[in-house]
Amino acid sequence: MSPPRRILSIWLARLSVDRWRRAHAPEAQAAADAAPTALILETAHGPRITAANDAGLAAGARAGMLLADARALCPDLAAVPADPAGDLAALEKLALWAQRWGPWSALDPPDGLLVDVTGAAHLFGGEEALLADVMRSFAARGLTARAALAPTAGAAWALSHYGRPRAILPPLAGEDHMLRQLGDLPVAALRLDDDVLTVLRRLGIKRLGELAGVSGAGDDPGQEAAARDALRRRFRNHRSPAANPLLRLDQLLGRVPEPLLPVIERPMPLVQRRLMEPLRHRNLLDRVVEDLAADMVRALEAREEGARRLELALWRVDGEVLSRRIELAAATREASHITRLFAARLDDVEAGFGIEAVQLRASWSEPLSLSQADLDAAAEDHGTALAACIDRLTVRLGPKAVTRPVARASHIPERAQGWQPPLAPVPPSQGALAFHTRPLKLLDRAEPIAVLYASPDGVPQRFRWRGNVREVCRVEGPERIAPEWWRERSTARLRDYYRIEDEAGRRYWIYRQGTLGDGRGGVPDWFLQGLYA
């Protein structure tokens, strides 16, 4: 007979604040705790608070509050940018570390973990001892945690967030016993969306016991069935479990299974050398790095992957560890390229009394399928690939010295392209925009011109630019581009673009900003934005 299922829910209520606090030196943590501080994120309505330390909470700062409102209560409130990506990465590492208490764990973002500890509590001396070990282990890491054990993930989550700091629901508790233990918890313990909680409050349902009475746990089965049917019809179009209170209640009681996605550790490729004699000369170190690069290539080939980030660690005899890291523009398994890039980063290495161990790991890798290249063509081609050239320039000049153009989803010419480092991820796009013919050169900033002898809504006949008057011989247009209403003010005016040619054969790209009678200004303005070849 299999043991009853037991789920451990761990809530890191102050994960972001604890990570920010741990970033300070131990002697500076007391001063950081004393100053009112809030972690903020930029939103469409301005900076908004995501978390605050104890001093900030005492001053009135709350999660979800605008920074301006919080500073009205506490002018001395310090604002620190939040790091949601770093919090998620830390949570993933904690999920793997939490598998010390059970065979598998799952993420409960943004600040929770779920661990299946079925049949494992006796290894720690019982469930009370297991919970005590959980609290002690997280406290040793400087993290504030609340933990609970229950037969289902929903019940464990409800107890860890709204119950006692260390709560245990018996393993063989039936639905009636679970409802008696959890009935006084608020309906927010069901992990529902905010708008669903608002609807339930308007219906007068504030606690789990009240919702359970509606769903069929009372004395009159007929009335309860009718109430449950009415509640089901109200939320019948809500497919997500977080938007359906009856489904969440059934998951909490174990009537409906709740699938969980376990976190599986994926070890990164790693090769190393422990040297019989410490290295003190550069040529010997280059030879070791070359051997490690060849070993790394074989490890990546076995996984059908290529490296995008490589980290080299050097252990000196005196205990100091030197590290060098490179990032590649494209996934690669070329040992000579890896060796050449690290050679440019090892010029400032001080060996001291010698280097006794060298380690190379690929902390970022991507799928790279095997291919059979044309050997004759490869022998004749002695050029440098674009990705390899970018890698060498980035290592030599720095990551901010090399940029690449990136297309952006905008019809406004000056916004349709941006520049970013070659290693930065490409921003998401809505697909290629079907632009009309564009000039070869766009000015950094559109320059105002004076158009002469043009009717208000007609084509230009003559214009003055940089002190010279040019006669217009040919005109093509207009191409109308409306303002981006989601990004600009309501007073922004539309543009009518024209491709024109003067008497000398020079071609320009000009536009008229606004039209007469559009209610957004007076006479339209003219600008020159590009030059054709």
C-alpha positions as CSV (number, residue, x, y, z in Angstrom):
1,M,0.0,0.0,0.0
2,S,1.5,3.3,-1.1
3,P,1.8,6.1,1.6
4,P,-0.7,9.0,1.5
5,R,0.4,11.9,-0.6
6,R,2.1,14.8,1.2
7,I,2.8,18.2,-0.3
8,L,5.1,20.7,1.3
9,S,4.4,24.4,0.4
10,I,7.2,26.9,1.2
11,W,6.3,30.6,0.9
12,L,9.3,33.0,0.7
13,A,7.3,36.1,1.6
14,R,10.3,38.5,1.4
15,L,12.3,36.9,-1.4
16,S,13.1,40.1,-3.3
17,V,13.8,42.1,0.0
18,D,16.0,39.3,1.4
19,R,18.0,39.1,-1.9
20,W,18.5,42.9,-1.8
21,R,19.6,42.7,1.8
22,R,22.0,39.9,1.1
23,A,23.7,42.0,-1.6
24,H,25.1,44.3,1.2
25,A,28.1,43.4,3.2
26,P,27.3,42.0,6.6
27,E,28.4,45.2,8.4
28,A,26.2,47.3,6.1
29,Q,23.0,45.2,6.5
30,A,22.0,46.8,9.8
31,A,22.2,50.3,8.2
32,A,20.2,49.0,5.2
33,D,17.5,47.6,7.4
34,A,17.2,50.9,9.4
35,A,16.6,53.1,6.3
36,P,13.0,52.9,4.8
37,T,13.5,51.3,1.4
38,A,11.2,50.1,-1.3
39,L,11.8,48.0,-4.4
40,I,10.1,49.5,-7.5
41,L,9.2,48.6,-11.1
42,E,8.5,51.1,-13.9
43,T,4.9,50.9,-15.1
44,A,2.8,52.9,-17.5
45,H,1.6,55.1,-14.6
46,G,5.0,55.6,-13.1
47,P,7.2,53.7,-10.6
48,R,5.2,51.2,-8.5
49,I,6.3,49.5,-5.3
50,T,6.7,45.7,-5.5
51,A,8.2,45.1,-2.0
52,A,9.5,47.1,1.0
53,N,11.7,46.3,4.0
54,D,10.4,46.5,7.6
55,A,11.3,50.2,8.0
56,G,9.5,51.0,4.7
57,L,6.4,49.0,5.8
58,A,6.4,50.9,9.1
59,A,6.5,54.1,7.1
60,G,3.4,53.2,5.1
61,A,4.9,51.7,1.9
62,R,2.9,48.8,0.5
63,A,3.2,46.5,-2.5
64,G,1.3,47.9,-5.4
65,M,1.4,51.5,-4.3
66,L,2.8,54.2,-6.5
67,L,6.1,55.5,-5.4
68,A,4.8,59.1,-5.5
69,D,2.0,58.1,-3.0
70,A,4.4,56.3,-0.7
71,R,6.8,59.3,-0.7
72,A,3.9,61.5,0.3
73,L,3.7,59.4,3.5
74,C,7.5,59.1,3.9
75,P,9.6,61.6,2.0
76,D,12.8,59.8,3.0
77,L,11.8,56.5,1.4
78,A,14.6,55.2,-0.7
79,A,13.8,53.6,-4.1
80,V,15.8,50.6,-5.4
81,P,15.0,49.0,-8.8
82,A,13.5,45.5,-8.4
83,D,14.9,42.5,-10.1
84,P,12.1,40.1,-11.1
85,A,14.3,38.1,-13.4
86,G,16.9,37.6,-10.7
87,D,14.2,36.6,-8.2
88,L,12.9,33.9,-10.6
89,A,16.4,32.6,-11.2
90,A,17.0,32.4,-7.5
91,L,13.7,30.6,-7.0
92,E,14.7,28.0,-9.6
93,K,17.9,27.4,-7.8
94,L,16.1,27.1,-4.5
95,A,13.6,24.6,-6.1
96,L,16.5,22.3,-7.0
97,W,18.1,22.8,-3.5
98,A,14.7,22.0,-1.9
99,Q,14.8,18.5,-3.3
100,R,16.7,17.6,-0.2
101,W,13.3,17.1,1.4
102,G,11.6,15.2,-1.4
103,P,12.1,13.5,-4.8
104,W,10.8,16.4,-6.8
105,S,9.8,20.1,-6.5
106,A,7.9,22.6,-8.5
107,L,7.9,26.4,-8.8
108,D,5.1,28.4,-7.4
109,P,6.0,31.9,-8.8
110,P,6.7,34.5,-7.9
111,D,7.8,33.5,-4.4
112,G,6.8,30.0,-3.6
113,L,7.9,26.3,-3.9
114,L,6.0,23.0,-3.8
115,V,7.8,19.8,-2.8
116,D,6.4,16.3,-2.8
117,V,7.6,14.8,0.4
118,T,5.4,11.6,0.2
119,G,7.1,8.9,2.3
120,A,10.1,11.0,3.2
121,A,9.1,12.6,6.5
122,H,10.5,9.6,8.6
123,L,14.0,10.4,7.2
124,F,13.9,13.6,9.2
125,G,12.3,12.2,12.3
126,G,8.7,13.0,11.5
127,E,6.7,15.9,9.8
128,E,7.3,18.3,12.7
129,A,11.1,17.7,12.5
130,L,10.9,18.1,8.7
131,L,9.2,21.5,9.0
132,A,11.7,22.6,11.6
133,D,14.5,21.6,9.3
134,V,12.9,23.6,6.5
135,M,12.6,26.8,8.6
136,R,16.1,26.4,10.0
137,S,17.7,25.8,6.6
138,F,16.1,28.9,5.0
139,A,16.9,31.1,8.0
140,A,20.6,30.0,7.7
141,R,20.4,31.3,4.1
142,G,19.0,34.7,5.2
143,L,15.5,34.0,3.8
144,T,12.2,34.4,5.5
145,A,10.0,31.4,4.9
146,R,6.6,29.9,5.9
147,A,5.9,26.2,5.4
148,A,3.0,23.9,5.6
149,L,2.2,20.2,4.9
150,A,-1.1,19.0,3.5
151,P,-2.5,16.2,1.3
152,T,-3.0,18.5,-1.6
153,A,-1.0,21.4,-3.1
154,G,-4.0,23.7,-2.7
155,A,-4.4,23.0,1.0
156,A,-0.7,23.3,1.6
157,W,-0.6,26.6,-0.2
158,A,-3.5,28.0,1.7
159,L,-2.0,27.0,5.1
160,S,1.5,28.4,4.2
161,H,0.0,31.8,3.1
162,Y,-2.9,32.3,5.5
163,G,-2.4,29.7,8.3
164,R,0.1,29.3,11.1
165,P,3.8,29.7,10.2
166,R,4.3,25.9,10.5
167,A,1.0,24.2,9.9
168,I,0.3,20.4,9.3
169,L,-2.9,18.9,8.0
170,P,-3.1,15.2,8.9
171,P,-2.4,12.9,6.0
172,L,-5.7,10.9,6.2
173,A,-8.0,13.9,6.8
174,G,-11.3,13.6,4.9
175,E,-13.1,16.5,3.2
176,D,-15.1,17.3,6.4
177,H,-12.0,17.5,8.5
178,M,-10.2,19.6,5.9
179,L,-13.1,22.0,5.7
180,R,-13.2,22.3,9.5
181,Q,-9.4,23.1,9.5
182,L,-9.5,25.5,6.5
183,G,-13.0,26.9,6.7
184,D,-12.0,30.1,8.5
185,L,-9.4,31.0,5.9
186,P,-10.3,33.8,3.4
187,V,-11.3,32.9,-0.1
188,A,-8.0,34.4,-1.3
189,A,-6.4,31.2,0.0
190,L,-7.8,29.5,-3.2
191,R,-5.2,31.3,-5.4
192,L,-7.9,33.3,-7.3
193,D,-7.5,36.3,-9.5
194,D,-8.3,39.7,-8.1
195,D,-11.4,40.3,-10.2
196,V,-12.8,36.9,-9.1
197,L,-12.2,37.8,-5.4
198,T,-14.1,41.1,-6.0
199,V,-17.0,39.2,-7.4
200,L,-17.1,36.8,-4.4
201,R,-16.9,39.7,-2.0
202,R,-19.9,41.3,-3.7
203,L,-21.8,38.0,-3.4
204,G,-21.0,38.0,0.4
205,I,-18.6,35.0,0.2
206,K,-15.5,35.9,2.2
207,R,-14.3,32.6,3.7
208,L,-13.7,29.1,2.5
209,G,-16.4,27.7,4.7
210,E,-19.0,29.9,3.1
211,L,-17.9,28.9,-0.4
212,A,-18.0,25.2,0.7
213,G,-21.5,25.7,2.0
214,V,-22.5,27.0,-1.5
215,S,-20.7,24.1,-3.2
216,G,-22.5,21.3,-1.4
217,A,-21.3,20.9,2.2
218,G,-24.4,22.1,4.1
219,D,-27.6,20.5,5.4
220,D,-30.1,21.0,2.5
221,P,-28.7,19.2,-0.6
222,G,-31.4,20.8,-2.9
223,Q,-30.5,24.4,-2.0
224,E,-26.8,23.7,-2.1
225,A,-27.0,22.1,-5.6
226,A,-28.9,25.2,-6.8
227,A,-26.4,27.6,-5.3
228,R,-23.5,25.6,-6.8
229,D,-25.1,25.5,-10.2
230,A,-25.8,29.3,-10.0
231,L,-22.1,29.9,-9.1
232,R,-20.9,27.6,-11.8
233,R,-23.0,29.4,-14.4
234,R,-21.5,32.7,-13.3
235,F,-18.0,31.5,-13.9
236,R,-18.7,29.1,-16.8
237,N,-16.6,31.1,-19.3
238,H,-13.6,31.2,-17.1
239,R,-11.2,28.5,-18.3
240,S,-8.2,29.3,-16.0
241,P,-8.3,27.5,-12.6
242,A,-7.4,30.9,-11.0
243,A,-10.6,32.3,-12.4
244,N,-12.9,29.5,-11.2
245,P,-13.5,29.3,-7.4
246,L,-15.3,25.9,-7.6
247,L,-12.5,24.3,-9.5
248,R,-10.0,25.7,-7.0
249,L,-12.0,24.4,-4.1
250,D,-12.3,20.9,-5.7
251,Q,-8.5,20.9,-6.1
252,L,-8.0,22.0,-2.5
253,L,-10.2,19.1,-1.3
254,G,-8.6,16.6,-3.6
255,R,-11.7,16.0,-5.7
256,V,-9.9,17.2,-8.9
257,P,-6.2,16.4,-9.5
258,E,-3.9,19.4,-9.9
259,P,-1.0,18.8,-12.3
260,L,2.4,20.3,-11.2
261,L,5.4,20.8,-13.4
262,P,8.5,19.5,-11.6
263,V,11.8,21.3,-11.8
264,I,14.5,19.0,-13.3
265,E,18.1,19.8,-12.9
266,R,20.0,20.1,-16.2
267,P,23.7,19.9,-15.5
268,M,25.8,22.3,-17.5
269,P,28.8,20.9,-19.5
270,L,32.0,21.1,-17.4
271,V,35.5,20.0,-18.0
272,Q,38.5,20.5,-15.7
273,R,42.2,19.8,-15.1
274,R,43.9,19.2,-11.8
275,L,47.6,19.7,-12.4
276,M,50.4,17.7,-10.9
277,E,52.7,20.8,-10.8
278,P,51.4,24.4,-10.4
279,L,51.6,26.5,-13.6
280,R,53.5,29.8,-13.6
281,H,54.1,30.4,-17.3
282,R,51.6,31.7,-19.9
283,N,52.5,29.2,-22.7
284,L,51.7,26.3,-20.4
285,L,48.4,27.9,-19.4
286,D,47.4,28.3,-23.1
287,R,48.1,24.7,-23.7
288,V,45.8,23.7,-20.8
289,V,43.1,26.0,-22.1
290,E,43.4,24.5,-25.5
291,D,43.0,21.0,-24.1
292,L,40.0,22.1,-22.1
293,A,38.4,23.6,-25.2
294,A,38.8,20.3,-27.1
295,D,37.2,18.5,-24.2
296,M,34.4,21.0,-24.1
297,V,33.7,20.5,-27.8
298,R,33.4,16.8,-27.3
299,A,31.0,17.3,-24.3
300,L,28.9,19.7,-26.4
301,E,28.8,17.3,-29.4
302,A,27.4,14.5,-27.1
303,R,24.6,16.9,-26.2
304,E,24.1,18.2,-29.7
305,E,24.6,21.7,-28.4
306,G,26.8,24.7,-28.9
307,A,28.2,27.1,-26.3
308,R,27.0,30.7,-26.0
309,R,28.6,31.6,-22.7
310,L,31.8,30.0,-21.4
311,E,33.4,30.6,-17.9
312,L,37.0,29.8,-17.1
313,A,38.0,29.4,-13.5
314,L,41.7,29.3,-12.3
315,W,42.6,28.0,-8.8
316,R,45.8,29.5,-7.5
317,V,48.0,27.8,-4.8
318,D,47.2,30.6,-2.3
319,G,43.4,29.8,-2.6
320,E,42.4,32.7,-4.8
321,V,40.1,31.9,-7.7
322,L,40.4,33.9,-10.9
323,S,37.5,33.8,-13.4
324,R,37.1,34.9,-17.0
325,R,33.9,34.8,-19.0
326,I,33.1,35.2,-22.7
327,E,29.8,35.4,-24.5
328,L,29.5,34.4,-28.1
329,A,27.3,35.9,-30.8
330,A,26.3,32.4,-32.0
331,A,26.4,28.9,-30.6
332,T,29.7,27.3,-31.5
333,R,31.7,24.1,-31.0
334,E,35.0,25.3,-32.6
335,A,37.8,24.7,-30.2
336,S,40.3,27.0,-31.9
337,H,37.8,29.9,-31.8
338,I,37.2,29.3,-28.1
339,T,41.0,29.2,-27.4
340,R,41.6,32.3,-29.4
341,L,38.9,34.3,-27.4
342,F,40.2,33.2,-24.0
343,A,43.8,34.0,-25.1
344,A,42.8,37.7,-25.3
345,R,41.4,37.6,-21.7
346,L,44.3,35.9,-20.0
347,D,46.9,38.7,-20.5
348,D,46.3,40.2,-17.1
349,V,46.3,36.9,-15.1
350,E,48.7,36.9,-12.2
351,A,49.7,33.3,-11.5
352,G,51.4,34.1,-8.1
353,F,52.9,30.9,-6.7
354,G,51.2,28.9,-9.5
355,I,47.8,27.7,-10.8
356,E,46.9,24.2,-9.6
357,A,43.5,23.6,-11.2
358,V,41.6,25.0,-14.3
359,Q,37.9,24.5,-15.0
360,L,35.9,25.4,-18.0
361,R,32.1,25.3,-18.1
362,A,29.4,26.3,-20.5
363,S,26.8,28.2,-18.4
364,W,24.7,28.9,-21.5
365,S,24.3,26.5,-24.4
366,E,21.9,26.2,-27.3
367,P,20.9,23.3,-29.6
368,L,23.3,22.9,-32.5
369,S,22.7,19.9,-34.7
370,L,25.6,18.0,-36.2
371,S,26.4,18.8,-39.9
372,Q,28.7,17.3,-42.6
373,A,30.5,20.2,-44.2
374,D,32.1,20.2,-47.6
375,L,35.8,19.5,-46.8
376,D,37.2,21.0,-50.1
377,A,35.2,24.2,-49.7
378,A,36.3,24.5,-46.1
379,A,39.9,24.1,-47.1
380,E,39.6,26.9,-49.6
381,D,37.6,29.3,-47.4
382,H,40.1,31.1,-45.1
383,G,37.7,34.0,-44.2
384,T,36.3,34.8,-40.8
385,A,32.7,34.1,-40.0
386,L,30.5,37.1,-39.0
387,A,29.8,35.6,-35.6
388,A,33.5,34.9,-35.0
389,C,34.3,38.5,-36.0
390,I,31.8,39.9,-33.6
391,D,33.1,37.7,-30.8
392,R,36.7,38.9,-31.4
393,L,35.7,42.6,-31.5
394,T,33.6,42.2,-28.4
395,V,36.4,40.6,-26.4
396,R,38.9,43.2,-27.6
397,L,36.9,46.4,-27.4
398,G,34.3,45.6,-24.8
399,P,30.7,44.5,-24.9
400,K,29.3,48.0,-25.4
401,A,31.6,48.9,-28.3
402,V,29.9,46.7,-30.9
403,T,26.2,47.2,-31.7
404,R,23.9,45.9,-34.4
405,P,20.7,47.2,-36.0
406,V,17.4,45.7,-34.9
407,A,14.1,46.2,-36.6
408,R,11.3,47.3,-34.4
409,A,7.5,47.1,-34.9
410,S,6.8,50.7,-35.8
411,H,5.8,52.6,-39.0
412,I,7.4,55.8,-37.7
413,P,10.7,56.0,-39.6
414,E,12.9,57.1,-36.6
415,R,11.4,54.3,-34.5
416,A,11.5,51.5,-37.0
417,Q,15.1,50.6,-36.2
418,G,17.2,50.6,-33.1
419,W,20.8,49.6,-32.0
420,Q,21.7,47.1,-29.3
421,P,24.7,45.0,-28.3
422,P,25.1,41.8,-30.5
423,L,24.6,39.5,-27.5
424,A,21.4,41.1,-26.3
425,P,18.2,39.2,-27.2
426,V,16.3,40.4,-30.2
427,P,13.1,42.2,-29.1
428,P,9.8,40.5,-30.0
429,S,8.2,41.6,-33.2
430,Q,4.7,41.4,-34.7
431,G,6.2,40.3,-38.1
432,A,7.8,42.2,-40.9
433,L,6.2,45.5,-41.7
434,A,5.5,46.0,-45.4
435,F,7.3,49.4,-45.8
436,H,7.2,51.3,-49.0
437,T,10.4,52.4,-50.6
438,R,12.7,54.0,-48.1
439,P,15.7,56.3,-48.7
440,L,19.3,55.1,-48.4
441,K,20.1,57.7,-45.7
442,L,17.9,58.8,-42.9
443,L,18.9,62.0,-41.1
444,D,19.6,61.6,-37.3
445,R,16.9,64.2,-36.8
446,A,14.4,65.5,-39.4
447,E,15.3,69.1,-40.4
448,P,12.6,71.7,-40.9
449,I,12.3,73.1,-44.4
450,A,10.3,76.0,-45.9
451,V,8.0,74.9,-48.8
452,L,7.2,77.7,-51.2
453,Y,4.2,78.0,-53.6
454,A,2.4,74.9,-52.4
455,S,-1.3,74.7,-51.9
456,P,-2.4,73.7,-48.4
457,D,-3.2,70.2,-49.4
458,G,-1.2,69.9,-52.6
459,V,2.2,68.7,-53.5
460,P,5.3,70.9,-52.9
461,Q,6.6,72.9,-55.9
462,R,9.7,74.6,-54.4
463,F,11.5,74.3,-51.0
464,R,14.3,75.9,-49.1
465,W,16.8,73.7,-47.2
466,R,20.1,74.7,-45.6
467,G,19.9,78.1,-47.2
468,N,19.4,76.9,-50.8
469,V,16.1,77.0,-52.8
470,R,15.4,73.9,-54.9
471,E,12.9,73.5,-57.6
472,V,10.8,70.4,-57.5
473,C,10.6,68.6,-60.8
474,R,9.0,65.3,-59.9
475,V,6.8,64.3,-57.0
476,E,5.6,60.9,-55.8
477,G,3.2,60.6,-52.9
478,P,1.8,61.1,-50.4
479,E,2.3,58.1,-48.1
480,R,0.4,58.8,-45.0
481,I,1.6,57.6,-41.6
482,A,-0.7,58.1,-38.6
483,P,0.7,58.8,-35.1
484,E,1.0,55.9,-32.7
485,W,-1.9,56.7,-30.4
486,W,-0.7,54.2,-27.7
487,R,2.6,56.0,-27.4
488,E,2.1,59.7,-28.2
489,R,-0.2,62.4,-27.0
490,S,-3.5,63.1,-28.5
491,T,-2.2,66.3,-30.0
492,A,0.3,64.4,-32.3
493,R,-0.3,65.1,-36.0
494,L,-0.2,62.7,-38.9
495,R,2.5,62.8,-41.6
496,D,2.2,62.8,-45.4
497,Y,5.5,61.7,-47.0
498,Y,6.6,62.7,-50.5
499,R,9.5,61.4,-52.6
500,I,10.6,64.4,-54.7
501,E,13.4,65.2,-57.2
502,D,14.9,68.6,-57.9
503,E,16.2,70.0,-61.2
504,A,19.7,68.6,-60.6
505,G,18.4,65.0,-60.2
506,R,18.8,64.9,-56.4
507,R,16.1,63.0,-54.6
508,Y,14.7,63.8,-51.2
509,W,12.2,62.3,-48.7
510,I,10.1,65.0,-47.1
511,Y,6.9,65.1,-45.1
512,R,4.2,67.4,-44.1
513,Q,3.2,67.2,-40.5
514,G,-0.5,67.8,-40.0
515,T,-3.3,69.0,-42.2
516,L,-5.3,72.2,-42.2
517,G,-8.4,71.9,-40.0
518,D,-7.2,68.8,-38.1
519,G,-7.8,70.6,-34.8
520,R,-4.3,69.9,-33.6
521,G,-2.4,73.0,-34.6
522,G,-2.2,75.8,-37.2
523,V,-0.5,75.7,-40.5
524,P,1.2,72.3,-41.3
525,D,5.0,72.1,-40.9
526,W,7.4,70.6,-43.4
527,F,10.5,68.5,-42.7
528,L,13.2,66.7,-44.7
529,Q,14.0,63.3,-43.2
530,G,16.0,61.3,-45.8
531,L,18.2,61.4,-49.0
532,Y,18.1,58.9,-51.8
533,A,21.2,57.8,-53.7
